[in-house]
Amino acid sequence: MVSLGLDASTTCVGYAFTQDKKILDMGFIDIKKEKTPKDKVQKVLEKLNESSYINEVTDINIEDNLSGFAGGRTSQQVIIKLAKFNAILCFMLEHFEYKVHNINPMTARKNVFGKARVKGIKAKDLVKMKIEEMYDTSKWCKETTRGNWDKRNIDMYDGLVMSLFEKKA
């Protein structure tokens, strides 16, 4: 059973294919140059269809929409744009008869790591630390042109958390 996890934003989509907690493939899809939600979804679907694992996928877990303002850093327009993009992406995936599950990121982190938060550590830093304790991800991580760790790798890590999420029976 192959699981696909997605972390979708309006500029980058992190993805991970896993089977029995083993990473098969993961990465991120840069969609910031695409103008419309339709173009963004099309680019994501094209990239996912390039994977040899896509036909083995039984479930897709996607990080649920941001539903509130993140400490004043997220505008109403961004939330609406993201909700629209996520709705189109989920609709298209379901159109191809995948079971798509919207998962709250805190719920997924608690499920995968045993805790969703650690006081004094930002969520993205916690995800990076925990994933790198669990896996050697060097094969998939990209670097910037200056040789630094590309911050879009965190979207890939969030996609991995979504892929590793297990629904309780």
Number of C-alpha atoms within 10 A of each C-alpha: 9 21 26 28 30 27 27 27 22 20 14 19 23 26 29 28 28 21 17 10 13 11 18 15 17 24 21 25 19 17 21 13 9 15 9 14 19 14 14 23 22 17 16 21 14 10 12 17 12 9 12 10 17 14 10 13 16 14 17 24 28 27 25 18 21 16 11 11 12 9 6 7 7 12 12 11 9 15 18 14 16 20 19 15 22 23 15 17 22 20 14 15 16 14 10 9 11 16 14 18 17 15 18 15 22 15 15 23 22 14 18 19 17 10 13 16 15 10 6 7 10 10 16 13 12 18 21 14 11 15 19 13 10 9 10 11 15 8 8 13 18 17 13 10 8 7 8 9 13 13 13 20 22 21 23 26 28 28 29 30 29 35 30 26 22 13 9 5 3
